[in-house]
Amino acid sequence: MNESQPHPRPSFWSNVAAVAYKEATVLRHDKAVLATVLIQPIIMLLLFGGALSNQPANVPWVILDQSRSADSRRLIQSIQVTGFFLEPGYVASYDEGQALLKHGNALAFLVIPSDLRRQRERNASQVQLFVDGSDPLSAARVAGYIGQIAAAFDGNRADPRATRPGAFEVRQRFWFNPTLSDSWFFLAGLAGMLLTNLCLSATSLGLVGERENGTYEQMLASPTRPLELVLGKLLPFVGIAYFVLFFALISAGLVFGYWWRGSLLTLAIITLPFVLASLSIGVFVSTMARTSAQAVFITVFFILPSFVLSGSMLPYQLMPDGVREIGALFPLRWYQIALRRVVARGGDLFDVVVPLLALAGLFAFFLMMIRWRMKPRLG
């Protein structure tokens, strides 16, 4: 009679524990996910704890020294010995120095007047400092350091009879962002972060989904070649990416009054290789991952360092050697450089040639990696 009685139904928590045990067992054997979970916190800890800093470093600057006196040379040397600045470049005119600021080849432009000695005799020495304000954090700190050095400068320290310091007054002017608005800095690079997130998230699950649905082999058996398959999967997202780009630009103008200064055609041209390079990274992740969970973890693992090291959240000029070079491997680094030159500085196609070539090279590299990953499966 006991045998005919129904077995008691397991409790709610027993069912939850059984499912959790099953999922934990599967996860324990998923080495890709476990490696990502362990490695990502370590990398982010090292980046934020030891590598990234708000202190200026490797600052490119140029000088128009119209005085060419001992005082001007000592002032330049006093700035240089701080260790925050690269070796200065020298220009022959205002136009040349301002052009370097516009093209992003210099963050600061120091002008020393020709009548410096006469000004010092009247205790009214002034120098001009033009700073690229499109990066407010770097601009404020660079201008602050130069201003402190000039205010404490003692040009007569070599003369033991001197009784007063020979400080300079620095007349500062910030270009491209006169008020040093932080929102302008982030809005200029907003499109790059949105497109990176879109492109990687949209394509990283593509081939994995085909494999999980059992249609991957059928797709490979079609007469199309791997490169044709990849490009066919990428092109539909290019149109969506352009929509996101112009939506971000127009929204920034309508909501915050921040309008682009450069050519929309230049933005459209530089956006294409960036979108293709980012999409190809997503496809490459999809060729490496065996499951959708792995693809998601690897994608997130790539997106976060890309935001940090590209310069979209923190100026890449402030990063130390080694870390700054690693950031150059991410497409977002080159795209945000191009965005700031066009959107913030009003640059043209000539100003984004280097980022354009770098993005095209990254796209070609990841296409080759995708073909290498897919070729064995076709054999």
DOVEX-245957 format. One record per residue (C-alpha): residue number from 0; residue in three letters; x negated, y negated, z negated. Coordinates in Angstrom, 1 decimal, decimal comma. Each point is the difference from the previous one (the first is absolute). Layout:
BEGIN
+-------+--------+--------+--------+--------+
: tilum : tormar :      x :      y :      z :
+-------+--------+--------+--------+--------+
:   NUM :    Ala :      X :      Y :      Z :
...
+-------+--------+--------+--------+--------+
***
This chain:
BEGIN
+-------+--------+--------+--------+--------+
: tilum : tormar :      x :      y :      z :
+-------+--------+--------+--------+--------+
:     0 :    Met :    0,0 :    0,0 :    0,0 :
:     1 :    Asn :   -2,9 :   -2,3 :   -0,7 :
:     2 :    Glu :   -1,3 :    0,7 :    3,5 :
:     3 :    Ser :    3,2 :   -1,3 :    1,5 :
:     4 :    Gln :   -0,3 :   -3,3 :   -1,8 :
:     5 :    Pro :   -1,4 :   -2,9 :    2,2 :
:     6 :    His :   -3,5 :   -1,1 :   -0,8 :
:     7 :    Pro :   -0,2 :   -3,3 :   -1,8 :
:     8 :    Arg :   -0,8 :   -3,0 :    2,3 :
:     9 :    Pro :   -3,4 :   -1,5 :   -0,7 :
:    10 :    Ser :    0,0 :   -3,3 :   -1,8 :
:    11 :    Phe :   -0,5 :   -3,4 :    1,8 :
:    12 :    Trp :   -3,5 :   -0,4 :   -1,4 :
:    13 :    Ser :   -1,0 :    3,5 :    0,9 :
:    14 :    Asn :    0,9 :   -0,7 :    3,6 :
:    15 :    Val :   -1,9 :   -3,3 :    0,0 :
:    16 :    Ala :   -3,1 :    1,8 :   -1,5 :
:    17 :    Ala :    0,1 :    2,7 :    2,6 :
:    18 :    Val :    0,1 :   -2,5 :    2,9 :
:    19 :    Ala :   -2,7 :   -2,1 :   -1,6 :
:    20 :    Tyr :   -2,2 :    3,1 :   -0,4 :
:    21 :    Lys :    0,5 :    0,9 :    3,6 :
:    22 :    Glu :   -0,9 :   -3,5 :    1,2 :
:    23 :    Ala :   -3,0 :   -0,2 :   -2,3 :
:    24 :    Thr :   -1,2 :    3,3 :    1,4 :
:    25 :    Val :    0,3 :   -1,2 :    3,6 :
:    26 :    Leu :   -1,7 :   -3,3 :   -0,9 :
:    27 :    Arg :   -2,8 :    1,8 :   -1,8 :
:    28 :    His :   -1,0 :    1,6 :    3,3 :
:    29 :    Asp :    0,3 :   -3,2 :    2,0 :
:    30 :    Lys :   -3,6 :   -1,1 :   -0,1 :
:    31 :    Ala :    0,5 :   -3,1 :    2,3 :
:    32 :    Val :    2,6 :   -1,5 :   -2,3 :
:    33 :    Leu :   -2,0 :    0,8 :   -3,2 :
:    34 :    Ala :   -3,1 :   -1,5 :    1,5 :
:    35 :    Thr :    1,8 :   -3,2 :    1,0 :
:    36 :    Val :    1,6 :   -0,3 :   -3,4 :
:    37 :    Leu :   -3,4 :    0,3 :   -1,7 :
:    38 :    Ile :   -2,1 :   -2,0 :    2,4 :
:    39 :    Gln :    2,2 :   -3,0 :    0,5 :
:    40 :    Pro :    0,0 :   -1,2 :   -3,7 :
:    41 :    Ile :   -3,8 :    0,4 :   -0,1 :
:    42 :    Ile :   -0,5 :   -2,1 :    3,1 :
:    43 :    Met :    2,5 :   -2,7 :   -1,1 :
:    44 :    Leu :   -1,6 :   -0,1 :   -3,4 :
:    45 :    Leu :   -3,5 :   -0,5 :    1,5 :
:    46 :    Leu :    1,3 :   -2,7 :    2,4 :
:    47 :    Phe :    1,9 :   -2,1 :   -2,6 :
:    48 :    Gly :   -2,3 :    0,7 :   -2,9 :
:    49 :    Gly :   -3,4 :   -0,4 :    1,6 :
:    50 :    Ala :    0,0 :   -0,9 :    3,7 :
:    51 :    Leu :    2,5 :   -2,8 :    0,4 :
:    52 :    Ser :   -0,6 :   -3,5 :   -1,5 :
:    53 :    Asn :    1,4 :   -3,5 :    0,3 :
:    54 :    Gln :   -3,5 :   -1,4 :   -0,1 :
:    55 :    Pro :   -1,3 :   -1,4 :    3,3 :
:    56 :    Ala :   -2,6 :    2,0 :    1,8 :
:    57 :    Asn :   -1,4 :    0,0 :    3,5 :
:    58 :    Val :    1,6 :   -3,4 :    0,8 :
:    59 :    Pro :   -1,0 :   -1,2 :    3,5 :
:    60 :    Trp :   -0,5 :   -3,8 :    0,1 :
:    61 :    Val :   -1,5 :   -2,6 :    2,3 :
:    62 :    Ile :   -1,7 :   -3,3 :   -0,6 :
:    63 :    Leu :   -0,2 :   -3,3 :    1,9 :
:    64 :    Asp :   -3,0 :   -1,6 :   -1,7 :
:    65 :    Gln :   -0,2 :   -3,5 :    1,4 :
:    66 :    Ser :   -2,4 :   -1,2 :   -2,8 :
:    67 :    Arg :   -2,7 :    2,7 :    0,4 :
:    68 :    Ser :   -1,5 :   -1,3 :   -3,3 :
:    69 :    Ala :   -1,6 :    1,7 :   -3,0 :
:    70 :    Asp :    3,3 :   -0,5 :   -2,0 :
:    71 :    Ser :    2,1 :    1,7 :    2,7 :
:    72 :    Arg :   -2,3 :    2,9 :    0,2 :
:    73 :    Arg :    0,0 :    0,4 :   -3,8 :
:    74 :    Leu :    3,8 :   -0,2 :   -0,1 :
:    75 :    Ile :    0,3 :    2,8 :    2,7 :
:    76 :    Gln :   -2,5 :    2,1 :   -1,9 :
:    77 :    Ser :    1,9 :   -0,5 :   -3,3 :
:    78 :    Ile :    3,1 :    1,4 :    1,7 :
:    79 :    Gln :   -1,8 :    2,8 :    1,7 :
:    80 :    Val :   -1,7 :    1,4 :   -3,1 :
:    81 :    Thr :    3,4 :    0,7 :   -1,7 :
:    82 :    Gly :    0,1 :    3,2 :    2,1 :
:    83 :    Phe :    3,6 :   -0,6 :    1,1 :
:    84 :    Phe :   -0,9 :   -1,3 :    3,5 :
:    85 :    Leu :   -1,6 :    1,5 :    3,1 :
:    86 :    Glu :   -2,9 :   -1,8 :    1,6 :
:    87 :    Pro :    1,5 :   -3,3 :    1,3 :
:    88 :    Gly :    0,4 :   -0,8 :    3,6 :
:    89 :    Tyr :   -0,8 :   -3,5 :    1,3 :
:    90 :    Val :    2,1 :   -1,9 :    2,5 :
:    91 :    Ala :   -0,7 :   -3,2 :    1,9 :
:    92 :    Ser :    3,5 :   -1,6 :   -0,1 :
:    93 :    Tyr :    3,3 :   -0,1 :   -1,8 :
:    94 :    Asp :    1,7 :    1,7 :    3,0 :
:    95 :    Glu :   -2,3 :    2,9 :   -0,1 :
:    96 :    Gly :    0,5 :    0,6 :   -3,8 :
:    97 :    Gln :    3,8 :   -0,4 :    0,3 :
:    98 :    Ala :    0,1 :    2,5 :    2,9 :
:    99 :    Leu :   -1,8 :    2,6 :   -2,2 :
:   100 :    Leu :    2,6 :   -0,6 :   -2,7 :
:   101 :    Lys :    2,8 :    0,5 :    2,5 :
:   102 :    His :   -1,5 :    3,2 :    1,5 :
:   103 :    Gly :   -0,5 :    1,5 :   -3,5 :
:   104 :    Asn :   -3,8 :    0,1 :    0,3 :
:   105 :    Ala :   -0,4 :   -2,3 :   -3,1 :
:   106 :    Leu :    2,0 :   -0,5 :   -3,2 :
:   107 :    Ala :   -1,7 :   -3,3 :   -1,0 :
:   108 :    Phe :   -1,5 :   -2,9 :    2,0 :
:   109 :    Leu :   -2,2 :   -2,4 :   -2,0 :
:   110 :    Val :   -0,8 :   -3,4 :    1,4 :
:   111 :    Ile :   -2,9 :   -2,0 :   -1,4 :
:   112 :    Pro :    0,1 :   -3,7 :    1,1 :
:   113 :    Ser :   -3,0 :   -1,7 :    1,7 :
:   114 :    Asp :    0,0 :   -2,8 :   -2,6 :
:   115 :    Leu :   -0,4 :    2,4 :   -2,9 :
:   116 :    Arg :   -3,1 :   -1,8 :   -1,4 :
:   117 :    Arg :    1,8 :   -3,4 :    0,0 :
:   118 :    Gln :    3,0 :    1,4 :   -1,7 :
:   119 :    Arg :   -2,2 :    1,5 :   -2,7 :
:   120 :    Glu :   -1,6 :   -3,3 :   -0,6 :
:   121 :    Arg :    3,4 :   -1,4 :   -0,7 :
:   122 :    Asn :    1,0 :    3,1 :   -2,1 :
:   123 :    Ala :    2,9 :    0,7 :    2,4 :
:   124 :    Ser :   -1,1 :    3,2 :    1,8 :
:   125 :    Gln :    2,7 :    1,8 :    1,9 :
:   126 :    Val :    0,1 :    3,1 :    2,1 :
:   127 :    Gln :    2,9 :    1,4 :    2,0 :
:   128 :    Leu :    1,2 :    3,6 :   -0,3 :
:   129 :    Phe :    2,4 :    1,6 :    2,4 :
:   130 :    Val :    1,4 :    3,4 :   -1,2 :
:   131 :    Asp :    2,1 :    2,6 :    1,8 :
:   132 :    Gly :    3,1 :   -0,1 :   -2,1 :
:   133 :    Ser :    1,8 :    2,8 :    1,8 :
:   134 :    Asp :   -1,4 :    2,2 :   -2,8 :
:   135 :    Pro :    0,9 :   -2,0 :   -3,1 :
:   136 :    Leu :   -1,9 :    2,1 :   -2,5 :
:   137 :    Ser :   -3,3 :   -0,1 :    1,8 :
:   138 :    Ala :    0,5 :   -3,7 :    0,9 :
:   139 :    Ala :    0,7 :   -1,1 :   -3,6 :
:   140 :    Arg :   -3,0 :    2,0 :   -1,4 :
:   141 :    Val :   -2,4 :   -1,0 :    2,7 :
:   142 :    Ala :    0,9 :   -3,7 :   -0,3 :
:   143 :    Gly :   -0,2 :    0,2 :   -3,8 :
:   144 :    Tyr :   -3,5 :    1,5 :    0,0 :
:   145 :    Ile :   -1,3 :   -2,5 :    2,5 :
:   146 :    Gly :    1,6 :   -2,9 :   -1,9 :
:   147 :    Gln :   -1,5 :    1,2 :   -3,3 :
:   148 :    Ile :   -3,4 :    0,3 :    1,5 :
:   149 :    Ala :    0,2 :   -3,4 :    1,6 :
:   150 :    Ala :    1,3 :   -1,7 :   -3,2 :
:   151 :    Ala :   -2,9 :    1,5 :   -2,0 :
:   152 :    Phe :   -2,6 :   -0,7 :    2,6 :
:   153 :    Asp :   -3,1 :   -1,9 :   -1,2 :
:   154 :    Gly :   -1,9 :   -1,2 :    3,0 :
:   155 :    Asn :   -2,6 :   -1,8 :   -2,2 :
:   156 :    Arg :   -0,9 :    3,1 :   -2,1 :
:   157 :    Ala :   -3,4 :    0,1 :    1,6 :
:   158 :    Asp :   -0,7 :   -3,6 :   -1,3 :
:   159 :    Pro :   -0,8 :    0,0 :   -3,7 :
:   160 :    Arg :    0,8 :   -3,7 :   -0,2 :
:   161 :    Ala :    3,6 :    0,5 :    1,2 :
:   162 :    Thr :    2,6 :   -0,8 :   -2,6 :
:   163 :    Arg :    3,3 :    0,7 :    1,8 :
:   164 :    Pro :    1,3 :    2,9 :    1,9 :
:   165 :    Gly :    0,6 :   -0,3 :    3,8 :
:   166 :    Ala :    3,3 :    1,8 :    0,2 :
:   167 :    Phe :    2,1 :    0,1 :    3,2 :
:   168 :    Glu :    3,7 :   -0,5 :    0,5 :
:   169 :    Val :    1,5 :    2,6 :    2,2 :
:   170 :    Arg :    2,9 :   -1,2 :    2,2 :
:   171 :    Gln :    2,0 :    3,2 :    0,7 :
:   172 :    Arg :    2,4 :    0,8 :    2,8 :
:   173 :    Phe :    1,8 :    3,3 :    0,5 :
:   174 :    Trp :    0,8 :    0,9 :    3,5 :
:   175 :    Phe :    3,0 :    2,2 :    1,2 :
:   176 :    Asn :    1,5 :    0,0 :   -3,5 :
:   177 :    Pro :   -0,4 :   -3,4 :   -1,6 :
:   178 :    Thr :    1,9 :    0,9 :   -3,2 :
:   179 :    Leu :   -1,7 :    3,4 :   -0,4 :
:   180 :    Ser :    3,4 :    1,7 :   -0,1 :
:   181 :    Asp :   -0,3 :    3,7 :   -0,8 :
:   182 :    Ser :    3,2 :    0,8 :    1,8 :
:   183 :    Trp :   -1,6 :   -1,2 :    3,3 :
:   184 :    Phe :   -2,8 :    2,5 :   -0,5 :
:   185 :    Phe :    2,3 :    2,9 :   -0,5 :
:   186 :    Leu :    2,5 :   -1,1 :    2,7 :
:   187 :    Ala :   -2,7 :   -0,2 :    2,6 :
:   188 :    Gly :   -0,9 :    3,7 :   -0,5 :
:   189 :    Leu :    3,5 :    1,3 :   -0,8 :
:   190 :    Ala :    0,6 :    1,4 :    3,5 :
:   191 :    Gly :   -3,1 :    2,1 :   -0,2 :
:   192 :    Met :    1,1 :    1,7 :   -3,3 :
:   193 :    Leu :    3,5 :    0,6 :    1,3 :
:   194 :    Leu :   -1,2 :    1,5 :    3,3 :
:   195 :    Thr :   -2,6 :    2,2 :   -1,8 :
:   196 :    Asn :    2,7 :    1,4 :   -2,3 :
:   197 :    Leu :    2,4 :    0,5 :    3,0 :
:   198 :    Cys :   -2,5 :    1,6 :    2,3 :
:   199 :    Leu :   -1,5 :    2,5 :   -2,5 :
:   200 :    Ser :    3,3 :    0,9 :   -1,5 :
:   201 :    Ala :    1,8 :    0,5 :    3,3 :
:   202 :    Thr :   -2,5 :    2,2 :    1,7 :
:   203 :    Ser :   -1,6 :    2,0 :   -2,8 :
:   204 :    Leu :    2,9 :    2,4 :   -0,2 :
:   205 :    Gly :    0,5 :    0,4 :    3,7 :
:   206 :    Leu :   -2,0 :    3,2 :    0,8 :
:   207 :    Val :    0,5 :    1,3 :   -3,5 :
:   208 :    Gly :    3,7 :   -0,1 :    0,6 :
:   209 :    Glu :   -0,3 :    1,8 :    3,3 :
:   210 :    Arg :   -2,0 :    2,7 :   -1,8 :
:   211 :    Glu :    2,4 :    0,4 :   -2,8 :
:   212 :    Asn :    3,0 :    0,1 :    2,4 :
:   213 :    Gly :   -1,7 :    2,7 :    2,0 :
:   214 :    Thr :   -0,2 :   -2,1 :    3,2 :
:   215 :    Tyr :   -3,7 :   -0,8 :   -0,1 :
:   216 :    Glu :   -1,0 :    3,0 :    2,2 :
:   217 :    Gln :    2,8 :   -0,6 :    2,4 :
:   218 :    Met :   -1,2 :   -3,6 :    0,4 :
:   219 :    Leu :   -3,6 :    1,1 :    0,6 :
:   220 :    Ala :    1,2 :    2,5 :    2,6 :
:   221 :    Ser :    1,5 :   -2,8 :    2,1 :
:   222 :    Pro :   -1,9 :   -1,1 :    3,1 :
:   223 :    Thr :   -1,0 :   -3,3 :   -1,7 :
:   224 :    Arg :   -3,6 :   -0,4 :   -1,3 :
:   225 :    Pro :   -0,8 :   -0,9 :   -3,6 :
:   226 :    Leu :   -0,9 :   -3,6 :    0,9 :
:   227 :    Glu :    3,3 :   -0,4 :    1,8 :
:   228 :    Leu :    1,9 :    1,4 :   -3,0 :
:   229 :    Val :   -1,7 :   -2,4 :   -2,4 :
:   230 :    Leu :    0,6 :   -3,1 :    2,1 :
:   231 :    Gly :    3,6 :    1,0 :    0,6 :
:   232 :    Lys :    0,5 :    0,2 :   -3,8 :
:   233 :    Leu :   -1,7 :   -3,4 :   -0,5 :
:   234 :    Leu :    1,6 :   -2,2 :    2,6 :
:   235 :    Pro :    3,5 :   -0,2 :   -1,5 :
:   236 :    Phe :   -1,4 :   -1,4 :   -3,2 :
:   237 :    Val :   -1,9 :   -2,8 :    1,8 :
:   238 :    Gly :    3,2 :   -1,8 :    0,8 :
:   239 :    Ile :    1,1 :    0,3 :   -3,7 :
:   240 :    Ala :   -3,4 :   -1,3 :   -1,1 :
:   241 :    Tyr :    0,4 :   -3,2 :    2,2 :
:   242 :    Phe :    3,4 :   -0,5 :   -1,5 :
:   243 :    Val :   -1,4 :    0,2 :   -3,5 :
:   244 :    Leu :   -2,9 :   -2,4 :    1,0 :
:   245 :    Phe :    2,3 :   -2,7 :    1,3 :
:   246 :    Phe :    2,5 :    0,5 :   -2,8 :
:   247 :    Ala :   -2,8 :   -0,6 :   -2,6 :
:   248 :    Leu :   -1,2 :   -3,1 :    1,9 :
:   249 :    Ile :    3,4 :   -1,6 :    0,4 :
:   250 :    Ser :    1,1 :    0,9 :   -3,5 :
:   251 :    Ala :   -3,1 :   -1,7 :   -1,5 :
:   252 :    Gly :    0,8 :   -3,1 :    2,0 :
:   253 :    Leu :    3,7 :   -0,2 :   -0,8 :
:   254 :    Val :   -0,2 :    1,0 :   -3,6 :
:   255 :    Phe :   -3,3 :   -1,5 :   -1,1 :
:   256 :    Gly :   -0,7 :   -2,6 :    2,7 :
:   257 :    Tyr :   -3,2 :    1,8 :    1,0 :
:   258 :    Trp :   -0,2 :    0,1 :    3,8 :
:   259 :    Trp :   -2,8 :    1,6 :    2,1 :
:   260 :    Arg :   -2,4 :   -2,5 :    1,6 :
:   261 :    Gly :   -1,5 :    2,1 :    2,8 :
:   262 :    Ser :    1,2 :    1,7 :    3,1 :
:   263 :    Leu :    2,8 :    2,6 :   -0,2 :
:   264 :    Leu :   -1,5 :    1,6 :    3,1 :
:   265 :    Thr :   -3,3 :    0,5 :   -1,8 :
:   266 :    Leu :    1,8 :    1,5 :   -2,9 :
:   267 :    Ala :    1,8 :    2,4 :    2,3 :
:   268 :    Ile :   -3,2 :    1,1 :    1,7 :
:   269 :    Ile :   -1,9 :    0,6 :   -3,3 :
:   270 :    Thr :    3,0 :    1,8 :   -1,5 :
:   271 :    Leu :    0,1 :    2,8 :    2,7 :
:   272 :    Pro :   -3,4 :    1,6 :   -0,8 :
:   273 :    Phe :    0,6 :   -0,4 :   -3,7 :
:   274 :    Val :    3,4 :    1,8 :    0,2 :
:   275 :    Leu :   -1,4 :    2,7 :    2,2 :
:   276 :    Ala :   -3,0 :    0,6 :   -2,4 :
:   277 :    Ser :    2,3 :    0,1 :   -3,0 :
:   278 :    Leu :    2,5 :    2,3 :    1,6 :
:   279 :    Ser :   -2,9 :    2,3 :    1,1 :
:   280 :    Ile :   -1,2 :    0,2 :   -3,5 :
:   281 :    Gly :    3,5 :    1,2 :   -1,1 :
:   282 :    Val :    0,0 :    2,6 :    2,8 :
:   283 :    Phe :   -3,5 :    1,1 :   -1,1 :
:   284 :    Val :    1,3 :    0,4 :   -3,6 :
:   285 :    Ser :    2,8 :    2,1 :    1,4 :
:   286 :    Thr :   -2,4 :    2,3 :    1,8 :
:   287 :    Met :   -1,9 :    0,6 :   -3,3 :
:   288 :    Ala :    3,0 :    0,5 :   -2,3 :
:   289 :    Arg :    1,8 :    3,3 :   -0,2 :
:   290 :    Thr :    3,0 :   -1,2 :   -1,8 :
:   291 :    Ser :    2,0 :   -3,2 :   -0,2 :
:   292 :    Ala :   -1,1 :   -0,5 :   -3,6 :
:   293 :    Gln :   -3,6 :    0,1 :    1,0 :
:   294 :    Ala :    0,6 :   -2,5 :    2,7 :
:   295 :    Val :    1,7 :   -2,4 :   -2,4 :
:   296 :    Phe :   -2,8 :    0,3 :   -2,6 :
:   297 :    Ile :   -2,7 :   -0,5 :    2,6 :
:   298 :    Thr :    1,8 :   -3,0 :    1,5 :
:   299 :    Val :    0,4 :   -1,7 :   -3,3 :
:   300 :    Phe :   -3,7 :    0,8 :   -0,7 :
:   301 :    Phe :   -0,9 :   -1,9 :    3,1 :
:   302 :    Ile :    2,4 :   -2,9 :   -0,3 :
:   303 :    Leu :   -1,0 :   -1,3 :   -3,5 :
:   304 :    Pro :   -3,8 :   -0,2 :    0,7 :
:   305 :    Ser :    0,8 :   -1,6 :    3,4 :
:   306 :    Phe :    2,0 :   -2,8 :   -1,7 :
:   307 :    Val :   -2,8 :   -0,6 :   -2,6 :
:   308 :    Leu :   -3,1 :    0,3 :    2,2 :
:   309 :    Ser :    1,4 :   -1,7 :    3,1 :
:   310 :    Gly :    0,1 :   -3,5 :   -1,5 :
:   311 :    Ser :    3,8 :   -0,3 :    0,1 :
:   312 :    Met :    0,3 :   -0,1 :   -3,8 :
:   313 :    Leu :   -3,5 :   -1,1 :   -1,0 :
:   314 :    Pro :   -2,5 :   -1,9 :    2,2 :
:   315 :    Tyr :   -2,4 :    2,5 :    1,5 :
:   316 :    Gln :   -2,8 :   -2,6 :   -0,1 :
:   317 :    Leu :    0,0 :    0,4 :   -3,8 :
:   318 :    Met :   -0,7 :    3,7 :    0,1 :
:   319 :    Pro :   -3,5 :    1,3 :   -0,6 :
:   320 :    Asp :   -2,1 :    1,7 :    2,6 :
:   321 :    Gly :    1,0 :    3,5 :    0,8 :
:   322 :    Val :    3,6 :   -0,5 :   -1,0 :
:   323 :    Arg :    0,4 :   -2,7 :    2,5 :
:   324 :    Glu :   -1,3 :    2,2 :    2,8 :
:   325 :    Ile :    2,3 :    2,9 :   -1,0 :
:   326 :    Gly :    2,9 :   -2,4 :    0,5 :
:   327 :    Ala :   -1,0 :   -0,5 :    3,6 :
:   328 :    Leu :    1,0 :    3,6 :    0,8 :
:   329 :    Phe :    3,7 :   -0,9 :   -0,6 :
:   330 :    Pro :    1,9 :   -1,6 :    2,9 :
:   331 :    Leu :    1,7 :   -2,4 :   -2,4 :
:   332 :    Arg :   -3,3 :   -1,7 :   -0,7 :
:   333 :    Trp :   -0,4 :   -1,1 :    3,6 :
:   334 :    Tyr :    3,6 :   -0,8 :    0,5 :
:   335 :    Gln :    0,3 :   -2,2 :   -3,1 :
:   336 :    Ile :   -3,1 :   -1,9 :    1,2 :
:   337 :    Ala :    1,7 :   -0,6 :    3,4 :
:   338 :    Leu :    3,3 :   -0,9 :   -1,7 :
:   339 :    Arg :   -1,7 :   -2,7 :   -2,2 :
:   340 :    Arg :   -1,9 :   -1,4 :    2,9 :
:   341 :    Val :    3,1 :   -0,4 :    2,2 :
:   342 :    Val :    2,7 :   -0,6 :   -2,6 :
:   343 :    Ala :   -1,9 :   -2,1 :   -2,5 :
:   344 :    Arg :   -2,7 :   -1,7 :    2,1 :
:   345 :    Gly :    1,7 :   -0,2 :    3,4 :
:   346 :    Gly :   -2,6 :    2,1 :    1,8 :
:   347 :    Asp :    0,3 :    1,3 :    3,5 :
:   348 :    Leu :   -0,9 :    3,3 :    1,7 :
:   349 :    Phe :   -3,7 :   -0,9 :    0,0 :
:   350 :    Asp :    0,1 :   -0,1 :   -3,8 :
:   351 :    Val :    1,3 :    3,6 :   -0,3 :
:   352 :    Val :   -2,3 :    1,7 :    2,5 :
:   353 :    Val :   -2,0 :    1,9 :   -2,6 :
:   354 :    Pro :    3,1 :    1,3 :   -1,9 :
:   355 :    Leu :    1,5 :    0,9 :    3,3 :
:   356 :    Leu :   -3,0 :    2,1 :    1,0 :
:   357 :    Ala :   -0,2 :    1,6 :   -3,5 :
:   358 :    Leu :    3,7 :    1,0 :    0,0 :
:   359 :    Ala :   -0,3 :    1,5 :    3,5 :
:   360 :    Gly :   -3,0 :    2,0 :   -1,1 :
:   361 :    Leu :    1,8 :    1,3 :   -3,0 :
:   362 :    Phe :    3,0 :    1,0 :    2,1 :
:   363 :    Ala :   -2,3 :    1,9 :    2,4 :
:   364 :    Phe :   -1,8 :    1,7 :   -2,8 :
:   365 :    Phe :    3,2 :    1,3 :   -1,6 :
:   366 :    Leu :    1,4 :    1,1 :    3,3 :
:   367 :    Met :   -3,1 :    2,2 :    0,4 :
:   368 :    Met :    0,4 :    1,3 :   -3,5 :
:   369 :    Ile :    3,6 :    0,9 :    0,7 :
:   370 :    Arg :   -0,9 :    1,8 :    3,2 :
:   371 :    Trp :   -2,7 :    1,9 :   -1,9 :
:   372 :    Arg :    2,5 :    1,1 :   -2,7 :
:   373 :    Met :    2,7 :    1,0 :    2,5 :
:   374 :    Lys :   -2,3 :    1,7 :    2,6 :
:   375 :    Pro :   -0,5 :    3,3 :   -2,0 :
:   376 :    Arg :    3,7 :    0,4 :   -0,4 :
:   377 :    Leu :    0,4 :   -0,1 :    3,8 :
:   378 :    Gly :   -2,5 :    2,7 :    0,6 :
+-------+--------+--------+--------+--------+
***
